[in-house]
Amino acid sequence: MKNNCVILFLFCLVLLSCVNKNKDPKNLDSQEDSLTVYLSKAKDVNLTTEDKKTYNEKAFDIILDQKDDSINKVNLFKVANRYYNMGDLKEYLITTELILERSLNSKDSVNMAKAYSYLGDYYVSQSISDSAFMNYFKAEKVYLKIKDKYNLAKTFLNKANLQFNEGDYFESEISVFKALRILKEEKNVNDLLYDCYNLLGLLYNEREEYQKALDFHYNALKIVKDKSMPAEFQLQATSLNNIGYVNLKKENYRAAKMYFQKALNEDNLYKQNKELYAIVLDNLAYSKFRLRETKDLFIQFDNALKIRDTLGLKSGVVLSKLHLSEYFAYKRDTLTAIEYCNQALVLSRRSNQIANTLDVLKQIAIIDPGNASKYSREYIKLNDKMLKAERKMGEKFSRIEYETNEIKDQNSNLQEKNKTLVYVFSICTLLGLFFYVYKTQQAKNRELLFKQQQQIANEDIYNLMISQQNEIEQTRIQEKKRVAQELHDGVLGRMFGIRISLDGLDQVEEAEASSKRKKYLAELKNIEQDIREISHDLNREKSELINNFVVILNKLFENQINTFSSKLITSFDPDIKWELISNIVKINLYRIIQEGLQNCNKYAKADFIKVEFKNEDDHLVLIIEDDGVGFNVNRTKNGIGLHNIEYRAAECKGAVTIKSAKGEGTALIVKIPIDPNNNLHNNDI
């Protein structure tokens, strides 16, 4: 009841502090006192886990209400540590991410690096090695920047442990020696030195460099003798066990047994570290088994198994069952040996412990020869999988380092660029404005120049057509004079002579008159033939006058055929009355055809080009098509050539359609309206 009253009182204080901006210093002192109490109770070993979590949550709520400063972050780290020790990794992650966010916002490098290290520890506990490595690497970069050598060495050691667990022994060795180089220059760092030597011993033992492994374990054991090392960590028992294990691997079973026995005799080992006690007990029993000292051996194996099973140490349980399987196989109790092996195999498969599974498969293949081939195939498959996974993880670690360095370099470059941009931004703005005005004016000038050139070109074509028209007109006048002379000097004179002769037939006798009449009729036939020839010449002249635009186009087509290899076919609808089409339309059509042929020659790579004029539904239709490479009409931006074609068609109140696709050629269709009253489908000229 009393506790409830205290909680209610504190809750009211929080509400009052939210309403009143001018907080009472006494309230702050009360909060600080409560925070200290809650943090203390959150790690009280005499309380239940639920009670400790409740106190930790209360401490967390108070911290959130406080000012975000370095002390605030220190308290948040305390909360995170308590969650980690209680095994509440979800809340541990949330708290650590909050610390990191606040540290990044306030640019607090010290707490930022520490938060990265905490996140690395979280991902290690979740067996997410790549995320763990990335966070350790980020912490390393920050510690390097702020020159925090102790924590930098600790981060190298964390990376080394992670790399060792993933089988990347070479990189792990490099990381440990990086840590050692730093620690050799520091004082009061025995805790980290011990971890470095111990890890190197384990590493060289895995690489079967047993003498090096023993040397580093002996160095670790020397450091443990320093009184500054906490006895409750049972580091001496750890080193003795590790030395015994190296001797076990060397098959020096008596030395192994001696070191395991020394480790087991360490004070309070079972009470302070049950997991280590079970490891040492199992190793001691196994060394005795190798020495064939079977007295009480099953009891020791079984006790180690029970401790591991109680603690939920799946890997340790697998190892204990494997040792028991070997023990019963030695006792020739094959069924029990196979049973233990099968139990170990099921557990190792379920927990996805490939290394343990390989050890079990090796053992079961020996004691169950009937199924040895099946187990051997699985062993080979799993071994290859493990090697690939180790190699892949090593490559992933290297890639994380590379990519993180790249990002850091890019960020550094961006910061430098941002500083430079602050100084030159105004100048760049003015220059940009100047160039914009300059380019706009330049574009206007180009457009004006283009229009002038278009006008000049139009005038040239118009003059060319007028010149052609004048030449045809002169030819027509000369032809008229010639026809007039022919009619006057030839036809009329001869007809006049025949008329006079016919008049004189009345005075001639009938027989003679008949003869002369036939002669005069023949002459009249000749005159008729001459008149017909003159008429044909006049019709031909009229046709040339009508088709003078066609003649100009034919000259353009003739030049195309003589210059380029592509085949050109032209077609003119005979119903089109070119003499009724305005010169403006003819000029623009001529230029459109010129541009279209030029595009075919430059871009289309066509073997076949067709130019066709049609008279359809009161429209003059020009079609230029080819069998070239074509293009995507929707994606290709129109160039100046197509823009000119559209401009000229619009000037004639017409429209342009382009049909094309890649590999399917191109068709350019220009439709220009014509006056139906001036260009009807009739042949009267």
NUTOR-68970 format. One record per residue (C-alpha): residue number from 1; residue in one letter; x, y, z. Coordinates in steps of 0.05 Angstrom, whole numbers, plus 5000, padded with zeros to 4 digits. Layout:
BEGIN
<NUM "a" <X Y Z>>
...
***
This chain:
BEGIN
<1 "m" <5000 5000 5000>>
<2 "k" <5057 5046 5017>>
<3 "n" <5091 5034 4951>>
<4 "n" <5027 5049 4914>>
<5 "c" <5021 5116 4950>>
<6 "v" <5093 5133 4931>>
<7 "i" <5080 5116 4858>>
<8 "l" <5016 5158 4858>>
<9 "f" <5053 5216 4890>>
<10 "l" <5108 5213 4837>>
<11 "f" <5056 5209 4781>>
<12 "c" <5024 5273 4807>>
<13 "l" <5092 5307 4810>>
<14 "v" <5104 5289 4737>>
<15 "l" <5036 5318 4717>>
<16 "l" <5050 5382 4755>>
<17 "s" <5118 5389 4723>>
<18 "c" <5086 5384 4654>>
<19 "v" <5036 5439 4669>>
<20 "n" <5084 5485 4705>>
<21 "k" <5141 5508 4662>>
<22 "n" <5180 5536 4721>>
<23 "k" <5198 5469 4753>>
<24 "d" <5212 5466 4827>>
<25 "p" <5284 5444 4842>>
<26 "k" <5258 5400 4898>>
<27 "n" <5217 5361 4847>>
<28 "l" <5279 5351 4806>>
<29 "d" <5317 5326 4866>>
<30 "s" <5260 5278 4881>>
<31 "q" <5263 5251 4810>>
<32 "e" <5338 5241 4815>>
<33 "d" <5330 5203 4881>>
<34 "s" <5275 5160 4851>>
<35 "l" <5317 5146 4789>>
<36 "t" <5375 5122 4833>>
<37 "v" <5328 5077 4872>>
<38 "y" <5296 5048 4810>>
<39 "l" <5363 5034 4776>>
<40 "s" <5389 5001 4839>>
<41 "k" <5328 4956 4847>>
<42 "a" <5330 4939 4773>>
<43 "k" <5395 4900 4785>>
<44 "d" <5378 4871 4853>>
<45 "v" <5391 4796 4848>>
<46 "n" <5341 4783 4904>>
<47 "l" <5282 4808 4863>>
<48 "t" <5245 4771 4809>>
<49 "t" <5257 4786 4736>>
<50 "e" <5187 4817 4729>>
<51 "d" <5199 4864 4788>>
<52 "k" <5267 4885 4761>>
<53 "k" <5235 4900 4693>>
<54 "t" <5182 4942 4727>>
<55 "y" <5234 4984 4763>>
<56 "n" <5275 4991 4699>>
<57 "e" <5214 5016 4661>>
<58 "k" <5202 5068 4715>>
<59 "a" <5274 5091 4711>>
<60 "f" <5268 5095 4635>>
<61 "d" <5205 5138 4640>>
<62 "i" <5240 5187 4687>>
<63 "i" <5301 5191 4641>>
<64 "l" <5257 5207 4581>>
<65 "d" <5227 5266 4618>>
<66 "q" <5296 5295 4633>>
<67 "k" <5340 5340 4590>>
<68 "d" <5378 5304 4535>>
<69 "d" <5451 5312 4557>>
<70 "s" <5511 5268 4570>>
<71 "i" <5486 5248 4639>>
<72 "n" <5418 5229 4609>>
<73 "k" <5453 5183 4559>>
<74 "v" <5495 5151 4615>>
<75 "n" <5430 5134 4652>>
<76 "l" <5400 5106 4588>>
<77 "f" <5461 5061 4581>>
<78 "k" <5448 5037 4652>>
<79 "v" <5377 5020 4633>>
<80 "a" <5401 4983 4571>>
<81 "n" <5452 4943 4612>>
<82 "r" <5398 4921 4660>>
<83 "y" <5353 4898 4603>>
<84 "y" <5411 4859 4573>>
<85 "n" <5427 4825 4639>>
<86 "m" <5354 4807 4648>>
<87 "g" <5352 4777 4578>>
<88 "d" <5301 4827 4552>>
<89 "l" <5337 4840 4487>>
<90 "k" <5278 4873 4453>>
<91 "e" <5277 4931 4504>>
<92 "y" <5353 4931 4503>>
<93 "l" <5351 4944 4428>>
<94 "i" <5297 4999 4434>>
<95 "t" <5337 5035 4488>>
<96 "t" <5403 5030 4450>>
<97 "e" <5372 5056 4386>>
<98 "l" <5344 5115 4425>>
<99 "i" <5413 5130 4453>>
<100 "l" <5443 5127 4383>>
<101 "e" <5390 5173 4355>>
<102 "r" <5401 5225 4409>>
<103 "s" <5477 5219 4402>>
<104 "l" <5473 5229 4327>>
<105 "n" <5428 5290 4335>>
<106 "s" <5474 5322 4387>>
<107 "k" <5537 5298 4351>>
<108 "d" <5560 5263 4415>>
<109 "s" <5616 5219 4388>>
<110 "v" <5632 5184 4453>>
<111 "n" <5561 5158 4465>>
<112 "m" <5551 5147 4391>>
<113 "a" <5609 5098 4388>>
<114 "k" <5586 5064 4452>>
<115 "a" <5515 5056 4423>>
<116 "y" <5544 5024 4361>>
<117 "s" <5582 4975 4405>>
<118 "y" <5519 4959 4444>>
<119 "l" <5482 4947 4378>>
<120 "g" <5538 4901 4356>>
<121 "d" <5530 4861 4421>>
<122 "y" <5455 4855 4407>>
<123 "y" <5464 4828 4337>>
<124 "v" <5517 4779 4363>>
<125 "s" <5465 4752 4412>>
<126 "q" <5416 4744 4354>>
<127 "s" <5470 4710 4310>>
<128 "i" <5462 4765 4257>>
<129 "s" <5537 4770 4244>>
<130 "d" <5537 4819 4186>>
<131 "s" <5497 4871 4225>>
<132 "a" <5540 4860 4286>>
<133 "f" <5603 4870 4245>>
<134 "m" <5577 4933 4213>>
<135 "n" <5561 4965 4280>>
<136 "y" <5628 4945 4310>>
<137 "f" <5662 4974 4248>>
<138 "k" <5623 5040 4256>>
<139 "a" <5643 5043 4330>>
<140 "e" <5715 5030 4309>>
<141 "k" <5715 5090 4262>>
<142 "v" <5687 5137 4315>>
<143 "y" <5735 5113 4369>>
<144 "l" <5792 5122 4320>>
<145 "k" <5769 5193 4306>>
<146 "i" <5764 5213 4380>>
<147 "k" <5828 5174 4396>>
<148 "d" <5797 5131 4451>>
<149 "k" <5849 5076 4449>>
<150 "y" <5820 5031 4503>>
<151 "n" <5752 5026 4471>>
<152 "l" <5783 5022 4402>>
<153 "a" <5823 4961 4425>>
<154 "k" <5760 4932 4456>>
<155 "t" <5723 4942 4390>>
<156 "f" <5778 4907 4352>>
<157 "l" <5772 4850 4401>>
<158 "n" <5696 4846 4391>>
<159 "k" <5707 4843 4316>>
<160 "a" <5760 4789 4326>>
<161 "n" <5712 4746 4368>>
<162 "l" <5658 4754 4315>>
<163 "q" <5705 4734 4259>>
<164 "f" <5730 4675 4300>>
<165 "n" <5659 4650 4311>>
<166 "e" <5646 4655 4236>>
<167 "g" <5710 4615 4220>>
<168 "d" <5747 4675 4190>>
<169 "y" <5810 4659 4228>>
<170 "f" <5859 4699 4186>>
<171 "e" <5820 4765 4194>>
<172 "s" <5806 4748 4267>>
<173 "e" <5881 4742 4280>>
<174 "i" <5894 4810 4246>>
<175 "s" <5840 4843 4289>>
<176 "v" <5869 4814 4354>>
<177 "f" <5939 4838 4338>>
<178 "k" <5911 4908 4322>>
<179 "a" <5882 4908 4392>>
<180 "l" <5947 4882 4423>>
<181 "r" <5988 4937 4389>>
<182 "i" <5945 4989 4422>>
<183 "l" <5942 4955 4491>>
<184 "k" <6018 4946 4495>>
<185 "e" <6023 5022 4501>>
<186 "e" <5967 5029 4553>>
<187 "k" <5965 5017 4627>>
<188 "n" <5913 4980 4669>>
<189 "v" <5886 4941 4611>>
<190 "n" <5896 4870 4638>>
<191 "d" <5823 4852 4625>>
<192 "l" <5830 4864 4550>>
<193 "l" <5900 4834 4547>>
<194 "y" <5872 4771 4578>>
<195 "d" <5816 4768 4526>>
<196 "c" <5867 4778 4470>>
<197 "y" <5914 4723 4493>>
<198 "n" <5856 4676 4507>>
<199 "l" <5826 4687 4438>>
<200 "l" <5893 4677 4404>>
<201 "g" <5901 4612 4442>>
<202 "l" <5833 4588 4418>>
<203 "l" <5848 4612 4348>>
<204 "y" <5915 4575 4341>>
<205 "n" <5884 4513 4373>>
<206 "e" <5831 4513 4317>>
<207 "r" <5888 4520 4266>>
<208 "e" <5924 4462 4300>>
<209 "e" <5984 4505 4318>>
<210 "y" <5984 4476 4387>>
<211 "q" <6049 4505 4414>>
<212 "k" <6028 4575 4397>>
<213 "a" <5960 4562 4428>>
<214 "l" <5993 4539 4493>>
<215 "d" <6040 4599 4494>>
<216 "f" <5982 4648 4490>>
<217 "h" <5940 4610 4542>>
<218 "y" <6000 4612 4589>>
<219 "n" <6005 4687 4578>>
<220 "a" <5931 4694 4594>>
<221 "l" <5941 4652 4657>>
<222 "k" <5998 4698 4681>>
<223 "i" <5952 4758 4674>>
<224 "v" <5898 4724 4716>>
<225 "k" <5946 4721 4775>>
<226 "d" <5942 4797 4778>>
<227 "k" <5899 4815 4838>>
<228 "s" <5862 4868 4796>>
<229 "m" <5825 4813 4758>>
<230 "p" <5758 4797 4792>>
<231 "a" <5758 4726 4820>>
<232 "e" <5683 4717 4808>>
<233 "f" <5695 4715 4733>>
<234 "q" <5733 4649 4742>>
<235 "l" <5784 4669 4690>>
<236 "q" <5837 4622 4720>>
<237 "a" <5790 4563 4713>>
<238 "t" <5777 4585 4641>>
<239 "s" <5851 4587 4623>>
<240 "l" <5865 4521 4658>>
<241 "n" <5808 4489 4619>>
<242 "n" <5834 4519 4554>>
<243 "i" <5905 4492 4566>>
<244 "g" <5875 4424 4582>>
<245 "y" <5835 4426 4518>>
<246 "v" <5896 4440 4476>>
<247 "n" <5931 4381 4508>>
<248 "l" <5869 4339 4495>>
<249 "k" <5873 4358 4421>>
<250 "k" <5948 4340 4422>>
<251 "e" <5927 4272 4452>>
<252 "n" <5969 4288 4514>>
<253 "y" <5912 4261 4557>>
<254 "r" <5950 4260 4624>>
<255 "a" <5969 4333 4620>>
<256 "a" <5898 4349 4598>>
<257 "k" <5869 4311 4657>>
<258 "m" <5915 4349 4705>>
<259 "y" <5894 4418 4680>>
<260 "f" <5820 4399 4679>>
<261 "q" <5825 4374 4751>>
<262 "k" <5859 4440 4772>>
<263 "a" <5805 4480 4738>>
<264 "l" <5750 4439 4772>>
<265 "n" <5783 4451 4840>>
<266 "e" <5778 4527 4834>>
<267 "d" <5738 4559 4891>>
<268 "n" <5664 4572 4879>>
<269 "l" <5668 4549 4806>>
<270 "y" <5600 4514 4807>>
<271 "k" <5566 4572 4844>>
<272 "q" <5595 4628 4802>>
<273 "n" <5597 4597 4733>>
<274 "k" <5556 4533 4724>>
<275 "e" <5566 4533 4649>>
<276 "l" <5642 4532 4656>>
<277 "y" <5636 4479 4711>>
<278 "a" <5597 4434 4664>>
<279 "i" <5649 4444 4608>>
<280 "v" <5708 4428 4654>>
<281 "l" <5672 4367 4684>>
<282 "d" <5655 4340 4615>>
<283 "n" <5727 4352 4590>>
<284 "l" <5756 4318 4652>>
<285 "a" <5711 4258 4641>>
<286 "y" <5730 4254 4568>>
<287 "s" <5805 4257 4583>>
<288 "k" <5795 4201 4633>>
<289 "f" <5757 4162 4580>>
<290 "r" <5816 4170 4533>>
<291 "l" <5861 4144 4588>>
<292 "r" <5811 4086 4598>>
<293 "e" <5798 4107 4670>>
<294 "t" <5726 4086 4671>>
<295 "k" <5711 4091 4746>>
<296 "d" <5651 4138 4758>>
<297 "l" <5659 4161 4687>>
<298 "f" <5585 4155 4668>>
<299 "i" <5566 4195 4730>>
<300 "q" <5612 4253 4710>>
<301 "f" <5587 4253 4638>>
<302 "d" <5515 4250 4661>>
<303 "n" <5524 4306 4713>>
<304 "a" <5554 4351 4659>>
<305 "l" <5496 4334 4613>>
<306 "k" <5444 4350 4666>>
<307 "i" <5475 4418 4682>>
<308 "r" <5478 4436 4609>>
<309 "d" <5407 4413 4597>>
<310 "t" <5383 4455 4657>>
<311 "l" <5419 4517 4631>>
<312 "g" <5391 4506 4560>>
<313 "l" <5461 4500 4530>>
<314 "k" <5443 4462 4466>>
<315 "s" <5513 4459 4439>>
<316 "g" <5539 4433 4506>>
<317 "v" <5483 4381 4509>>
<318 "v" <5502 4356 4439>>
<319 "l" <5574 4349 4460>>
<320 "s" <5556 4312 4525>>
<321 "k" <5512 4263 4487>>
<322 "l" <5567 4253 4436>>
<323 "h" <5617 4236 4491>>
<324 "l" <5566 4189 4523>>
<325 "s" <5557 4155 4456>>
<326 "e" <5632 4144 4451>>
<327 "y" <5632 4117 4522>>
<328 "f" <5576 4066 4509>>
<329 "a" <5608 4046 4443>>
<330 "y" <5671 4031 4482>>
<331 "k" <5629 3990 4531>>
<332 "r" <5601 3953 4469>>
<333 "d" <5531 3977 4485>>
<334 "t" <5519 3996 4412>>
<335 "l" <5444 4009 4418>>
<336 "t" <5454 4059 4475>>
<337 "a" <5512 4091 4437>>
<338 "i" <5469 4098 4374>>
<339 "e" <5411 4125 4416>>
<340 "y" <5454 4181 4446>>
<341 "c" <5483 4196 4377>>
<342 "n" <5413 4201 4347>>
<343 "q" <5391 4248 4403>>
<344 "a" <5452 4291 4392>>
<345 "l" <5440 4291 4316>>
<346 "v" <5367 4312 4323>>
<347 "l" <5385 4368 4371>>
<348 "s" <5443 4395 4329>>
<349 "r" <5400 4394 4266>>
<350 "r" <5343 4429 4302>>
<351 "s" <5389 4484 4329>>
<352 "n" <5425 4490 4262>>
<353 "q" <5494 4477 4293>>
<354 "i" <5532 4453 4232>>
<355 "a" <5599 4442 4268>>
<356 "n" <5566 4399 4322>>
<357 "t" <5526 4362 4269>>
<358 "l" <5590 4345 4232>>
<359 "d" <5621 4316 4296>>
<360 "v" <5559 4275 4309>>
<361 "l" <5556 4249 4237>>
<362 "k" <5629 4228 4242>>
<363 "q" <5615 4189 4306>>
<364 "i" <5549 4156 4284>>
<365 "a" <5581 4133 4219>>
<366 "i" <5632 4095 4262>>
<367 "i" <5583 4061 4309>>
<368 "d" <5529 4049 4257>>
<369 "p" <5568 4021 4197>>
<370 "g" <5504 3997 4163>>
<371 "n" <5484 4070 4150>>
<372 "a" <5554 4097 4145>>
<373 "s" <5549 4116 4072>>
<374 "k" <5485 4157 4084>>
<375 "y" <5518 4194 4142>>
<376 "s" <5582 4205 4102>>
<377 "r" <5543 4237 4045>>
<378 "e" <5508 4284 4093>>
<379 "y" <5575 4299 4126>>
<380 "i" <5607 4318 4060>>
<381 "k" <5547 4361 4041>>
<382 "l" <5545 4397 4107>>
<383 "n" <5620 4407 4108>>
<384 "d" <5618 4440 4039>>
<385 "k" <5560 4483 4062>>
<386 "m" <5598 4506 4124>>
<387 "l" <5661 4523 4085>>
<388 "k" <5620 4563 4035>>
<389 "a" <5584 4599 4091>>
<390 "e" <5650 4616 4126>>
<391 "r" <5680 4642 4061>>
<392 "k" <5617 4681 4045>>
<393 "m" <5615 4713 4114>>
<394 "g" <5689 4732 4108>>
<395 "e" <5675 4765 4041>>
<396 "k" <5614 4800 4071>>
<397 "f" <5656 4828 4128>>
<398 "s" <5707 4855 4077>>
<399 "r" <5651 4884 4035>>
<400 "i" <5620 4918 4097>>
<401 "e" <5687 4951 4113>>
<402 "y" <5696 4973 4041>>
<403 "e" <5625 5000 4033>>
<404 "t" <5626 5035 4101>>
<405 "n" <5693 5068 4083>>
<406 "e" <5664 5089 4016>>
<407 "i" <5603 5120 4050>>
<408 "k" <5648 5155 4101>>
<409 "d" <5693 5183 4045>>
<410 "q" <5632 5206 4007>>
<411 "n" <5604 5240 4069>>
<412 "s" <5670 5274 4081>>
<413 "n" <5673 5298 4010>>
<414 "l" <5601 5322 4015>>
<415 "q" <5618 5361 4078>>
<416 "e" <5676 5394 4044>>
<417 "k" <5634 5410 3983>>
<418 "n" <5579 5439 4027>>
<419 "k" <5629 5485 4060>>
<420 "t" <5653 5509 3993>>
<421 "l" <5582 5518 3968>>
<422 "v" <5566 5564 4027>>
<423 "y" <5619 5613 4002>>
<424 "v" <5605 5609 3928>>
<425 "f" <5530 5600 3927>>
<426 "s" <5514 5673 3915>>
<427 "i" <5566 5678 3860>>
<428 "c" <5540 5615 3826>>
<429 "t" <5469 5643 3831>>
<430 "l" <5490 5707 3796>>
<431 "l" <5530 5669 3744>>
<432 "g" <5471 5623 3733>>
<433 "l" <5424 5682 3724>>
<434 "f" <5473 5714 3676>>
<435 "f" <5481 5651 3635>>
<436 "y" <5406 5641 3635>>
<437 "v" <5394 5710 3607>>
<438 "y" <5452 5700 3558>>
<439 "k" <5426 5633 3534>>
<440 "t" <5355 5658 3528>>
<441 "q" <5379 5716 3486>>
<442 "q" <5423 5670 3446>>
<443 "a" <5364 5624 3434>>
<444 "k" <5322 5682 3411>>
<445 "n" <5378 5705 3365>>
<446 "r" <5384 5634 3337>>
<447 "e" <5309 5631 3325>>
<448 "l" <5311 5699 3290>>
<449 "l" <5371 5678 3249>>
<450 "f" <5336 5613 3231>>
<451 "k" <5274 5650 3208>>
<452 "q" <5318 5697 3167>>
<453 "q" <5353 5638 3136>>
<454 "q" <5286 5605 3123>>
<455 "q" <5262 5669 3089>>
<456 "i" <5325 5673 3047>>
<457 "a" <5318 5600 3028>>
<458 "n" <5245 5610 3011>>
<459 "e" <5263 5670 2969>>
<460 "d" <5317 5629 2933>>
<461 "i" <5268 5574 2917>>
<462 "y" <5215 5625 2897>>
<463 "n" <5265 5660 2852>>
<464 "l" <5286 5593 2823>>
<465 "m" <5214 5576 2808>>
<466 "i" <5201 5646 2779>>
<467 "s" <5263 5639 2737>>
<468 "q" <5239 5571 2713>>
<469 "q" <5170 5601 2701>>
<470 "n" <5202 5658 2661>>
<471 "e" <5242 5610 2619>>
<472 "i" <5179 5569 2605>>
<473 "e" <5141 5634 2589>>
<474 "q" <5196 5656 2541>>
<475 "t" <5194 5588 2508>>
<476 "r" <5119 5592 2503>>
<477 "i" <5122 5661 2470>>
<478 "q" <5174 5637 2421>>
<479 "e" <5133 5576 2407>>
<480 "k" <5072 5620 2395>>
<481 "k" <5111 5663 2346>>
<482 "r" <5135 5601 2311>>
<483 "v" <5064 5573 2307>>
<484 "a" <5039 5640 2282>>
<485 "q" <5093 5642 2229>>
<486 "e" <5078 5570 2210>>
<487 "l" <5004 5586 2204>>
<488 "h" <5015 5651 2168>>
<489 "d" <5072 5633 2122>>
<490 "g" <5056 5560 2111>>
<491 "v" <4985 5539 2123>>
<492 "l" <4948 5604 2105>>
<493 "g" <4990 5616 2042>>
<494 "r" <4978 5546 2018>>
<495 "m" <4903 5549 2034>>
<496 "f" <4899 5615 1997>>
<497 "g" <4932 5585 1936>>
<498 "i" <4885 5525 1937>>
<499 "r" <4825 5572 1944>>
<500 "i" <4847 5612 1883>>
<501 "s" <4859 5548 1844>>
<502 "l" <4791 5520 1863>>
<503 "d" <4758 5585 1840>>
<504 "g" <4791 5576 1772>>
<505 "l" <4763 5505 1762>>
<506 "d" <4697 5534 1735>>
<507 "q" <4733 5556 1672>>
<508 "v" <4766 5488 1660>>
<509 "e" <4735 5428 1626>>
<510 "e" <4705 5375 1670>>
<511 "a" <4756 5321 1656>>
<512 "e" <4815 5367 1671>>
<513 "a" <4778 5398 1731>>
<514 "s" <4768 5329 1762>>
<515 "s" <4842 5314 1758>>
<516 "k" <4860 5381 1789>>
<517 "r" <4807 5374 1843>>
<518 "k" <4840 5309 1867>>
<519 "k" <4907 5344 1869>>
<520 "y" <4879 5402 1911>>
<521 "l" <4844 5352 1959>>
<522 "a" <4911 5318 1971>>
<523 "e" <4942 5385 1986>>
<524 "l" <4886 5400 2035>>
<525 "k" <4902 5334 2070>>
<526 "n" <4974 5356 2077>>
<527 "i" <4952 5422 2106>>
<528 "e" <4907 5384 2155>>
<529 "q" <4966 5342 2177>>
<530 "d" <5008 5403 2188>>
<531 "i" <4953 5435 2230>>
<532 "r" <4948 5372 2272>>
<533 "e" <5023 5372 2286>>
<534 "i" <5020 5445 2307>>
<535 "s" <4962 5427 2354>>
<536 "h" <5003 5370 2385>>
<537 "d" <5061 5417 2397>>
<538 "l" <5014 5466 2432>>
<539 "n" <4986 5411 2477>>
<540 "r" <5057 5389 2496>>
<541 "e" <5075 5460 2513>>
<542 "k" <5014 5466 2558>>
<543 "s" <5033 5402 2594>>
<544 "e" <5103 5428 2607>>
<545 "l" <5074 5492 2634>>
<546 "i" <5029 5453 2681>>
<547 "n" <5084 5407 2705>>
<548 "n" <5140 5457 2715>>
<549 "f" <5138 5443 2792>>
<550 "v" <5143 5369 2777>>
<551 "v" <5203 5384 2732>>
<552 "i" <5238 5419 2790>>
<553 "l" <5223 5360 2836>>
<554 "n" <5247 5311 2784>>
<555 "k" <5314 5347 2782>>
<556 "l" <5317 5339 2858>>
<557 "f" <5300 5265 2851>>
<558 "e" <5351 5256 2796>>
<559 "n" <5405 5286 2841>>
<560 "q" <5383 5238 2898>>
<561 "i" <5388 5177 2852>>
<562 "n" <5457 5198 2826>>
<563 "t" <5485 5213 2895>>
<564 "f" <5458 5158 2940>>
<565 "s" <5453 5082 2934>>
<566 "s" <5382 5074 2960>>
<567 "k" <5328 5060 2908>>
<568 "l" <5279 5119 2897>>
<569 "i" <5208 5111 2870>>
<570 "t" <5164 5172 2857>>
<571 "s" <5090 5176 2842>>
<572 "f" <5047 5237 2823>>
<573 "d" <4971 5234 2823>>
<574 "p" <4951 5258 2752>>
<575 "d" <4887 5290 2781>>
<576 "i" <4928 5343 2818>>
<577 "k" <4924 5411 2783>>
<578 "w" <4993 5439 2800>>
<579 "e" <4979 5506 2765>>
<580 "l" <4924 5519 2816>>
<581 "i" <4969 5504 2877>>
<582 "s" <4998 5568 2907>>
<583 "n" <5073 5581 2903>>
<584 "i" <5078 5583 2980>>
<585 "v" <5052 5512 2984>>
<586 "k" <5099 5489 2928>>
<587 "i" <5159 5521 2962>>
<588 "n" <5143 5488 3029>>
<589 "l" <5129 5421 2997>>
<590 "y" <5196 5425 2960>>
<591 "r" <5232 5439 3026>>
<592 "i" <5195 5384 3063>>
<593 "i" <5215 5333 3010>>
<594 "q" <5286 5359 3013>>
<595 "e" <5288 5351 3089>>
<596 "g" <5254 5283 3086>>
<597 "l" <5304 5255 3036>>
<598 "q" <5361 5283 3077>>
<599 "n" <5336 5247 3140>>
<600 "c" <5330 5182 3100>>
<601 "n" <5402 5190 3076>>
<602 "k" <5431 5209 3144>>
<603 "y" <5394 5165 3193>>
<604 "a" <5348 5113 3161>>
<605 "k" <5401 5069 3126>>
<606 "a" <5345 5051 3078>>
<607 "d" <5350 5009 3015>>
<608 "f" <5283 5035 2989>>
<609 "i" <5251 5104 2990>>
<610 "k" <5184 5123 2961>>
<611 "v" <5157 5194 2949>>
<612 "e" <5083 5198 2931>>
<613 "f" <5033 5255 2918>>
<614 "k" <4959 5241 2924>>
<615 "n" <4894 5280 2920>>
<616 "e" <4849 5253 2975>>
<617 "d" <4786 5284 3003>>
<618 "d" <4803 5355 2983>>
<619 "h" <4873 5347 3012>>
<620 "l" <4940 5346 2977>>
<621 "v" <4976 5287 3010>>
<622 "l" <5052 5278 3009>>
<623 "i" <5079 5211 3033>>
<624 "i" <5154 5197 3043>>
<625 "e" <5167 5127 3067>>
<626 "d" <5229 5083 3074>>
<627 "d" <5248 5012 3097>>
<628 "g" <5303 5037 3143>>
<629 "v" <5320 5025 3216>>
<630 "g" <5262 5066 3242>>
<631 "f" <5257 5096 3312>>
<632 "n" <5212 5100 3374>>
<633 "v" <5166 5159 3359>>
<634 "n" <5145 5165 3432>>
<635 "r" <5215 5168 3461>>
<636 "t" <5255 5204 3408>>
<637 "k" <5257 5280 3417>>
<638 "n" <5243 5316 3351>>
<639 "g" <5304 5348 3321>>
<640 "i" <5307 5413 3283>>
<641 "g" <5293 5377 3217>>
<642 "l" <5226 5348 3240>>
<643 "h" <5210 5414 3274>>
<644 "n" <5221 5450 3207>>
<645 "i" <5175 5401 3171>>
<646 "e" <5120 5412 3223>>
<647 "y" <5130 5487 3218>>
<648 "r" <5125 5487 3141>>
<649 "a" <5063 5442 3142>>
<650 "a" <5030 5489 3193>>
<651 "e" <5047 5548 3148>>
<652 "c" <5005 5514 3094>>
<653 "k" <4950 5499 3146>>
<654 "g" <4968 5426 3141>>
<655 "a" <4986 5371 3189>>
<656 "v" <5045 5322 3196>>
<657 "t" <5040 5249 3218>>
<658 "i" <5101 5205 3231>>
<659 "k" <5094 5129 3235>>
<660 "s" <5155 5090 3255>>
<661 "a" <5182 5035 3299>>
<662 "k" <5251 5005 3309>>
<663 "g" <5268 4959 3251>>
<664 "e" <5203 4974 3214>>
<665 "g" <5221 5036 3173>>
<666 "t" <5189 5105 3175>>
<667 "a" <5130 5139 3140>>
<668 "l" <5123 5215 3138>>
<669 "i" <5053 5238 3118>>
<670 "v" <5038 5311 3104>>
<671 "k" <4965 5332 3091>>
<672 "i" <4951 5402 3063>>
<673 "p" <4879 5424 3050>>
<674 "i" <4863 5450 2980>>
<675 "d" <4803 5487 2952>>
<676 "p" <4758 5435 2920>>
<677 "n" <4731 5488 2872>>
<678 "n" <4800 5499 2844>>
<679 "n" <4825 5427 2840>>
<680 "l" <4768 5381 2820>>
<681 "h" <4779 5313 2790>>
<682 "n" <4769 5331 2717>>
<683 "n" <4813 5333 2657>>
<684 "d" <4788 5398 2626>>
<685 "i" <4848 5445 2618>>
***
